[in-house]
Amino acid sequence: MNRIGGRMRWLLLMVAALAMLGVGVAQAKTVKVGVVLTYSGGGASLGTTVQKGMDLYMDVEGNKKLGANKIEFIKRDSKNPGGDVAKTAVQELIVNEKVDILTGFVFSPDIIASAPLVAQSKTPALVLNAGTAWITTLSPYIARVSFTMWHSGYPLGDYAYKHLGCKTAAVGYTDYPPGKDSRDAFTTSFEAAGGKVLEAVPMGGPAQVPDFTPFMQRVKDAKPDCFYVFVPAGNHVAAVSKTFNALGMRAAGIKLIGPADISQDTQLQSIGPESAGMVTMGHYQADLDNPANKRFVAAWKAKYGADTVPDFLAVQGYDGMAAIVEAVVKQNGDIDPDRTMKIWEGWHFDSPRGPIMIDPDTRDIVQDIKAFEVVAQGNHLMMKTLDTIPQVKDPCKAHKIGRCGQ
Ligand code: PHB
């Protein structure tokens, strides 16, 4: 036998001996991740942006970290914001596909409807957008890396009264769980600071962009100092500022404010230069000046085009994949539901939005919240960061308000 053959035989004998001793030659595992996002319908831009953020993380970091293990993504389109399509998809992902982890969920009703299935099957579910605060109270197997409506609405109520000259306000909101949540968040702190909400106007549902004219006319007639608006990001956004300006509300001296959903980076250029002066609060804008964001934006432009920008949905997809990869790596591909939740509880990450953590007590995100002002540079709109409130825990659960107290 020649020397190479001899070495090979020796190697095989060693492997066999180690295997008999139970010293595993690490076996590569495939982890199944069910992804439920709006890939079509009115919310398609939201779902596909989250997906792009997820893909970018896998390219930049995720695949390297996984080593020999793999993630198999099984994607389902939740189509509309009603929750029914998402629930059927989740059922099928749990029962037929036997996924280890669920993620996605752009619209609150999608995870609200799916929560009982998550709870029964003990499938760890990581929310990448849906913002209704009490969602995480529905099952100990739900965690969130996005935001709650209270992260923005609650500090903005106080800020608007103290710093923006808003003594009276009106609230306009898309009439479904996150809209009501955002209304309550703003109203609670605005009135605690001394302000008065004159009108709270439901402005249609999330599935179709309504004609905002009759709702906003009611607000104009009430003559508030400020108009706080929540609509879901995407195609509702430009219609809000267009109607606001067209009705002469800006000319009448009313200030438009809201969560940063209404100044979404990817919609910013479509809201028109006359929207300069709008103040929003949120966790992300593409010009944030920190090293992780500089790397993220550069990687985004390299992958998706120099003329594209990421937005808050993109960063949520990116960070969500970081949390999922962490769970896979720490368990070496053997996903146990309880161990996964323990890994997520207290997980820290240097996100493009700044430092983030999943609160071990509530399984909800802890993050810096910023006040942004929309400013015009010629015809180009930008967001200037006015203020930063460090490491905000969901105020709804911190103060045990309503369903958040359960
Ligand atoms: C939600 O349905 O919870 C939701 C959707 C879009 C947003 C914010 C919240 O921009």
Residues whose N, C-alpha, C, O or C-beta is under 5 A from the ligand:
A	BS01	PHB	V106 F107 S108 N129 A130 G131 T132 P178 V231 P232 A233 D261
